[in-house]
Amino acid sequence: MVRIEWPLHIVRRVVLAVVAATVLAVGGWFAVSWLEDSRARCGDGVVKRGEDQECVGVTDGSYVFRGHLTPVEKEIEKENNRVENGDEPYVSVAYMTSFTLDGTDSNSDESVRHELQGAYLAQYRHNRGDLAASPKIRLLIANTGGGSAHWRYTVGELIKRKNTGDKLVAVTGLGPSTDANRAAVDLLSKQGIAMVASTMTATSIKDIHNFVRVSPTNADEAYAAAAYLKRKKFRTAVVVQDAAKGNLYATTLGSEFTRAFPNRATGHRLVAETMTYDSSVANAWESEMNFMSSQLCDEEPQVIYFAGRGTHLMRFLDALSNRACQNVEFTVIAGDDTTNLTREQLAAAAKTQVRVLYTGLAHPDMYRTDPHAVSAPSARYFAAGGFLDTTFPNNSREDGQAIMAHDAVLTAARGIQMAASEGKVTVTGDAVARMFHQMNGGQQVAGASGFLSFQNNGNPRDKAVPVLRLTATGRAEFVEVSAARGTPREGQ
C-alpha cells in the first residue's frame, strides 16, 4: 500500500476547516434554537402554546395577558416592585385561573378581571393597608389558557418558583370545578404548596393535602337553596342537569339538590326524574332543551333547579320562554356559575319572562342585610365609593367574583402571617397550609363573603350563601343570606 504523507500546512488547513464547519453547525443550531425560543416567548415566564399560540404561564404583572386586564396588572406590578425593593422579607402568592378565555370556559372576561382586582385588594391590605403584616406578599398572575388547556405548563412554572428567589408558598384562585383544574390541584398538592380556591364549588373536591376553599360547596348551595324554597312555600320541583363528562360542578350540584329538597313529611317532592342534557355533544344539547320545555309543561313543577353552567342557562331560559304553556308560570333557581354571565347576558335572561333566582358566592349587599355574617371592615372595600370603586371605576361588584378572590388571597395571607408569627426565618407552603386548620375563633378570617373557618376536609364551616334574584334590568338583586344549616357563621 502506498502511504500518502500530507504536508503539515495542508493538514493544518484541513483541521481548521473541519473545526470551523463544526463551530458554524453548532452555532447555527444554537441560533435557530434561540430564534425559535424568542418567537415562542411572550414575556418572562410566559410562552406561546397550542394551535392558537396563546400566551400562558406566570407573570409578576409585567406581561399583560389581555388588554382589559391592563389597569389591574399594572397596579400589581407596581406593588410587586415596591415589595422587592423594600427592606422587609416577602414571599410569593400566585392567583391562577384562565385569563385568556375561549368558548369552552364558563367564566367571562368581566368575571376574571374582577377576580384579579379582588386579589390585588387583598395584597394591598396585607402589605400596607389596614391588615399590614409581615412577611409581605408578591402577587404572581398565572394563566392556564382557554379551558385550562395548558395547566401543566403553568403549574410547572409555579413549581419552579417554589425554591427560587420568588419563594412561592401558595396558589389561590384555581379556576372553576373541572377535571383539568382538579388535576392541577393534585399536582400542586404533591409539591407542598398551600392552596386556596376562590370559586371551586364541586362537593367531590375535598380531602386534598394543603387545600382549602373559601366558596360554599355545591352541597352548601343546594341545601341553602332548598331551605329558601321551603320557606317560600315551594313544594314541587324538577332538576335539569348537564350530563357532560368532566363537569364536576353540574354533577354534584344536581345530585345534592335531589337529596336536599324532597321531604315526605312536609310534602316537598320532585315530580319527575332528573332531566339531562349533554353540553359536550355539539348541535344536540340546544335541541334537547327545546324538548324539555314540553315535558315541563306536562309536569308543571313550581320550581326548576338548573344544575348547569351559566352559558347553558341562557339557552334554557330562551327555550322555556317559548314554551307552549304560556299560562303556566315557572321559577328557575340555579347555582353560582350564573354570576359569570355578563350584565348584557343577565339582561337578556331577564327578558325571557321566567322568574330567575340563583345562589351566588357573595354579594356586596350581604353586609347591609345581615351585618353579623360579614366582616364590616372587609365589606367597606366593596361598597359604593370604596377602594375598588375608586381604584377600578366602572366595574360592577354584583357578581361577587372580586369578593371571592379577595377572600382567597386574604386567607393565604393570614396563613403566611400565622406561619411566621413564631419568628421563623423561612415560611414554607406546608407550614402555611397547616395554619388553615388553626383558623378558628379569634383566628378566623374576616372575609367580605363571610367569616372563614375550615373543616379538616378543606371546606368552610357554615359558609354564608346569598340568594339572588335576576331583575328586569339584568341586575343581580340581593334577596337574603342563607346557609346549608340555615344560619351562616358569625364573627367572634
C-alpha positions in Angstrom: 0.0 0.0 0.0 1.3 3.4 -0.9 1.5 5.7 2.1 0.4 9.3 1.4 2.0 11.9 3.5 0.4 15.4 3.6 2.5 18.4 4.1 2.0 20.0 7.5 0.5 23.2 6.3 -2.2 21.3 4.3 -3.1 19.2 7.4 -3.4 22.3 9.5 -5.8 23.8 6.9 -8.0 20.7 6.8 -8.2 20.6 10.6 -9.1 24.3 10.8 -11.7 23.9 8.1 -13.3 20.9 10.0 -13.3 22.8 13.3 -14.8 25.9 11.6 -17.5 23.9 10.0 -18.3 22.2 13.3 -18.5 25.6 15.1 -20.7 27.0 12.4 -23.0 24.0 12.6 -23.3 24.1 16.4 -23.6 27.9 16.3 -26.2 27.7 13.7 -28.2 25.2 15.8 -28.0 27.5 18.8 -29.0 30.4 16.6 -32.1 28.6 15.3 -32.9 27.3 18.8 -32.6 30.9 20.2 -34.8 32.2 17.4 -37.5 29.6 18.0 -37.4 30.3 21.7 -37.6 34.1 21.2 -40.6 33.6 18.8 -42.3 31.4 21.4 -41.6 33.8 24.3 -44.3 36.4 25.2 -42.5 37.6 28.4 -40.6 36.4 31.4 -42.2 33.1 32.4 -44.9 33.4 29.6 -44.8 31.5 26.3 -47.0 30.8 23.3 -48.6 27.3 23.4 -51.1 25.4 21.3 -52.5 26.0 17.8 -53.8 29.4 18.8 -50.4 30.4 20.2 -52.0 31.8 23.3 -49.6 33.2 25.9 -49.7 31.2 29.1 -47.5 30.9 32.2 -46.7 33.2 35.1 -46.0 36.9 35.3 -45.5 39.5 38.0 -47.7 41.9 36.1 -45.1 43.0 33.6 -46.8 40.9 30.9 -50.5 41.7 30.3 -52.5 38.6 29.2 -55.4 40.6 27.8 -55.9 44.3 27.2 -58.8 44.6 29.6 -56.5 43.4 32.4 -54.0 46.3 31.9 -55.1 48.6 34.8 -55.1 45.8 37.5 -52.0 44.1 36.2 -50.1 47.4 36.3 -51.2 48.0 39.9 -50.0 44.5 40.8 -46.7 45.0 39.1 -46.2 48.4 40.9 -46.9 46.8 44.3 -44.6 43.8 43.5 -41.7 46.2 42.6 -42.3 48.1 45.8 -42.1 44.8 47.8 -39.0 43.6 46.0 -37.2 46.8 46.5 -38.2 47.2 50.2 -36.3 46.2 53.3 -38.9 43.7 54.7 -39.0 39.9 53.9 -41.5 38.7 51.4 -42.9 35.5 49.9 -44.9 35.0 46.7 -48.6 34.0 46.3 -50.0 33.2 42.8 -53.5 33.8 41.6 -54.2 31.1 39.0 -57.1 30.7 36.5 -57.7 31.1 32.8 -57.2 34.7 31.8 -57.3 34.0 28.0 -60.8 32.6 27.8 -62.2 30.7 24.9 -65.6 29.1 24.0 -65.0 26.2 26.4 -64.9 28.4 29.5 -67.8 29.2 31.8 -66.2 32.4 33.0 -66.3 35.8 31.2 -63.6 38.4 30.7 -65.5 40.6 33.2 -65.6 37.9 35.9 -61.8 37.1 35.7 -61.0 40.8 35.7 -63.0 41.2 38.8 -61.2 38.3 40.4 -57.8 39.8 39.8 -59.0 43.1 41.2 -60.1 41.4 44.4 -56.7 39.5 44.6 -54.9 42.8 44.3 -57.0 44.4 47.1 -56.0 41.6 49.4 -52.4 42.0 48.6 -52.7 45.8 49.2 -54.4 45.3 52.6 -51.8 42.8 53.8 -48.8 44.7 52.5 -49.7 48.3 53.6 -53.4 48.6 54.3 -55.5 48.0 57.4 -54.2 44.4 57.8 -50.5 45.2 57.3 -48.3 42.3 58.4 -45.1 40.5 57.5 -43.7 38.9 55.5 -45.0 40.9 52.6 -46.7 39.3 49.6 -45.5 39.4 46.0 -48.6 38.5 43.9 -48.0 36.4 40.7 -50.5 36.0 37.9 -50.8 32.5 36.5 -52.7 31.9 33.3 -53.6 28.3 32.4 -55.1 29.2 29.0 -58.5 28.8 27.5 -60.3 25.8 29.1 -57.2 25.4 31.3 -55.7 23.5 28.3 -52.1 24.5 29.3 -52.4 23.9 33.1 -49.4 21.5 33.1 -47.0 24.2 31.7 -48.3 26.9 34.1 -48.2 24.6 37.1 -44.7 23.6 36.1 -43.7 27.2 36.1 -45.2 27.7 39.5 -43.3 24.7 41.0 -40.0 26.1 39.7 -40.7 29.3 41.7 -41.0 27.4 45.0 -37.3 27.1 45.7 -36.0 30.2 43.9 -35.9 33.9 44.8 -39.6 34.1 44.1 -40.3 32.0 47.3 -43.7 30.8 46.2 -45.7 29.4 49.1 -49.3 29.5 48.0 -51.5 29.3 44.9 -55.0 30.8 45.0 -57.9 31.1 42.6 -57.5 27.7 40.9 -60.5 28.2 38.5 -63.9 26.5 38.3 -64.7 22.9 39.1 -63.4 20.9 36.1 -61.3 17.8 35.6 -58.3 19.9 34.4 -58.3 22.2 37.3 -58.7 19.3 39.7 -55.6 17.7 38.1 -53.7 21.0 38.6 -54.7 21.0 42.3 -53.5 17.4 42.8 -50.1 18.2 41.3 -49.6 21.3 43.4 -50.6 19.4 46.5 -47.8 16.9 45.9 -45.3 19.7 45.7 -46.1 21.0 49.2 -47.7 24.3 48.1 -50.6 25.7 50.0 -53.8 26.3 48.0 -56.9 28.4 48.5 -59.7 28.0 45.9 -61.9 31.0 45.3 -64.8 29.7 43.2 -64.3 26.0 43.0 -67.5 24.6 44.5 -67.8 20.9 43.4 -68.5 18.9 46.6 -66.3 16.0 45.4 -63.2 18.2 45.5 -62.1 17.7 49.2 -59.7 15.9 51.5 -56.7 17.2 49.4 -53.4 17.8 51.2 -52.8 21.6 51.7 -56.1 22.6 50.1 -59.0 24.7 51.4 -61.7 26.8 49.6 -63.5 30.0 50.6 -66.5 29.3 48.5 -69.5 27.3 49.7 -69.6 23.8 48.3 -72.3 22.7 45.8 -73.9 20.8 48.8 -74.0 24.0 50.7 -75.6 25.9 47.8 -78.1 23.1 47.2 -79.2 22.9 50.8 -79.3 26.7 51.2 -81.5 26.9 48.0 -83.8 24.1 49.3 -84.1 25.9 52.6 -85.0 29.1 50.9 -87.6 27.5 48.6 -89.3 25.7 51.5 -89.5 28.9 53.5 -91.2 30.4 50.4 -93.8 27.6 50.2 -92.5 25.9 47.0 -93.5 22.2 47.2 -92.7 20.6 43.8 -89.5 20.8 41.8 -87.7 19.3 38.8 -83.9 19.1 38.3 -82.4 19.9 34.9 -78.8 18.8 34.8 -75.8 18.8 32.4 -74.6 15.3 32.0 -71.3 16.2 30.3 -68.4 14.2 31.5 -65.9 16.2 33.5 -68.3 18.9 34.5 -68.0 18.3 38.3 -69.9 21.5 39.0 -73.1 20.3 37.4 -72.9 16.7 38.5 -72.5 17.5 42.2 -75.0 20.4 42.2 -77.8 18.3 40.7 -77.2 15.3 42.9 -77.0 17.4 46.1 -80.4 19.1 45.4 -82.1 15.8 44.8 -81.1 14.9 48.3 -81.8 18.3 49.9 -85.3 19.2 48.6 -87.6 16.1 48.9 -89.2 15.5 52.3 -92.2 13.2 52.5 -93.2 14.5 55.9 -93.5 18.1 54.7 -94.8 17.3 51.2 -91.8 18.5 49.3 -91.1 16.4 46.3 -89.6 16.0 42.8 -92.4 15.5 40.3 -90.1 13.8 37.7 -86.8 12.2 37.2 -83.8 14.5 36.6 -83.9 15.9 33.0 -80.5 15.9 31.4 -78.7 17.5 28.5 -75.1 16.9 27.4 -73.3 20.1 26.6 -70.3 18.2 25.2 -72.4 17.0 22.3 -72.3 19.8 19.8 -75.5 20.8 17.9 -77.6 18.5 20.2 -77.8 20.0 23.7 -79.7 23.1 22.5 -82.3 20.9 20.8 -82.6 18.8 24.0 -83.6 22.0 25.8 -86.4 22.7 23.4 -87.9 19.3 24.0 -87.5 19.8 27.8 -89.9 22.8 27.7 -92.7 20.5 26.5 -92.0 18.0 29.3 -92.0 20.8 31.9 -95.4 22.0 30.6 -96.7 18.5 31.3 -95.2 18.2 34.8 -95.9 21.9 35.9 -93.3 22.0 38.7 -93.4 25.1 40.9 -89.6 25.4 40.6 -86.9 24.2 38.2 -83.5 23.6 39.7 -81.0 24.2 37.0 -77.7 22.3 37.5 -75.5 23.6 34.7 -73.2 26.4 33.6 -74.5 30.0 33.3 -74.0 30.0 29.5 -76.3 27.0 29.2 -78.8 28.6 31.5 -79.2 31.4 28.9 -80.2 28.9 26.2 -82.5 27.0 28.6 -84.4 30.2 29.5 -84.8 31.0 25.8 -86.4 27.6 25.3 -88.6 27.9 28.3 -89.8 31.4 27.3 -91.1 29.8 24.0 -93.0 27.1 25.8 -96.4 26.0 24.6 -98.0 26.5 28.1 -97.6 30.3 28.3 -100.3 30.3 31.0 -98.0 28.4 33.4 -95.6 30.5 35.4 -92.1 29.0 36.1 -89.5 29.9 38.6 -85.9 28.7 37.9 -83.2 28.6 40.5 -79.6 28.0 39.5 -76.2 27.8 41.1 -73.3 30.3 41.4 -72.0 29.9 37.9 -74.7 32.3 36.9 -72.5 35.0 38.4 -70.1 34.5 35.4 -72.6 35.9 33.0 -72.1 39.5 31.8 -74.5 42.3 32.5 -75.7 42.1 28.9 -76.3 38.3 29.2 -78.2 38.8 32.5 -80.4 41.5 30.9 -81.2 39.1 28.1 -82.1 36.4 30.5 -84.4 38.7 32.4 -86.4 39.3 29.2 -87.4 35.7 29.0 -90.3 36.3 31.4 -89.2 33.5 33.6 -88.6 34.3 37.3 -84.9 33.5 37.9 -83.2 33.1 41.2 -79.7 31.7 42.0 -77.4 31.1 44.8 -74.3 33.2 44.5 -70.9 33.1 46.2 -71.0 36.6 47.5 -72.7 40.0 47.1 -71.9 43.5 48.3 -75.3 43.9 49.9 -74.8 40.9 52.2 -73.4 43.2 54.9 -76.2 45.7 54.8 -78.9 43.0 55.3 -77.0 40.7 57.7 -74.1 42.6 59.2 -73.2 39.7 61.6 -72.5 37.3 58.8 -69.9 39.5 57.0 -66.8 41.5 58.2 -67.6 45.2 58.3 -64.0 46.4 57.5 -63.8 44.0 54.6 -67.3 44.8 53.3 -66.5 48.6 53.1 -63.8 48.0 50.5 -66.6 46.7 48.1 -69.2 49.4 48.9 -70.1 52.2 46.5 -67.3 54.7 46.6 -65.0 52.3 48.3 -61.4 51.3 47.4 -62.3 49.1 44.4 -64.7 51.7 43.0 -62.1 54.4 43.1 -59.2 52.2 42.0 -61.0 50.4 39.2 -64.1 52.6 38.3 -66.9 51.4 36.1 -66.7 47.8 37.3 -69.8 46.1 38.8 -69.3 44.2 42.0 -72.6 42.3 41.9 -71.1 39.1 40.5 -69.1 38.6 43.8 -66.0 37.5 41.9 -63.8 40.2 43.3 -65.0 39.4 46.9 -64.2 35.7 46.5 -60.8 36.3 45.1 -60.1 38.8 47.8 -61.1 36.3 50.5 -58.9 33.6 48.9 -55.8 35.7 48.9 -56.6 37.1 52.3 -56.8 33.5 53.7 -53.4 32.7 52.2 -52.0 36.0 53.6 -53.4 35.1 57.1 -51.8 31.7 56.9 -48.5 33.3 55.9 -48.7 35.7 58.8 -49.5 32.9 61.3 -46.7 30.7 60.0 -44.2 33.5 60.5 -45.5 34.5 63.9 -43.0 32.4 65.8 -40.1 34.3 64.3 -39.4 31.7 61.6 -36.9 32.8 59.0 -38.3 30.6 56.3 -42.0 30.2 55.6 -43.0 27.1 53.6 -46.1 26.1 51.8 -46.7 23.2 54.1 -46.4 25.5 57.1 -48.9 27.9 55.6 -51.4 25.1 54.9 -51.2 23.8 58.4 -52.3 27.3 59.6 -55.6 26.8 57.8 -56.6 24.3 60.4 -55.9 26.8 63.2 -58.3 29.5 61.8 -60.9 29.1 64.5 -62.4 31.5 67.0 -60.4 34.7 67.0 -58.1 33.4 64.3 -60.9 33.0 61.7 -60.6 35.1 58.5 -62.8 38.2 58.5 -63.8 37.9 54.8 -66.1 40.1 52.7 -68.1 36.9 51.8 -68.4 35.8 55.4 -66.3 34.7 58.4 -64.0 31.8 57.3 -63.0 28.8 59.3 -62.2 25.4 57.7 -63.1 21.8 58.3 -60.4 19.1 58.1 -61.6 18.2 54.6 -60.9 21.8 53.4 -64.5 23.0 53.2 -65.5 26.2 55.0 -67.7 25.9 58.1 -71.3 27.2 57.8 -70.5 29.4 54.9 -72.9 32.2 54.1 -74.7 31.7 50.8 -76.5 34.7 49.2 -79.8 34.1 47.4 -80.1 36.5 44.4 -82.9 37.5 42.1 -82.5 38.5 38.5 -84.3 41.7 37.9 -85.9 43.0 34.6 -82.8 45.3 34.1 -80.4 42.4 34.4 -79.2 43.3 37.9 -78.4 40.6 40.5 -80.7 41.8 43.3 -79.8 40.5 46.8 -82.7 38.6 48.4 -81.3 37.1 51.7 -78.4 35.3 53.3 -78.9 31.5 53.7 -76.6 28.6 54.6 -76.6 24.9 54.5 -77.9 24.7 58.0 -80.0 27.9 57.6 -77.7 30.2 59.7 -74.3 31.3 58.5 -71.2 31.5 60.7 -70.8 34.8 62.5 -67.8 36.8 63.7 -66.4 36.4 67.2 
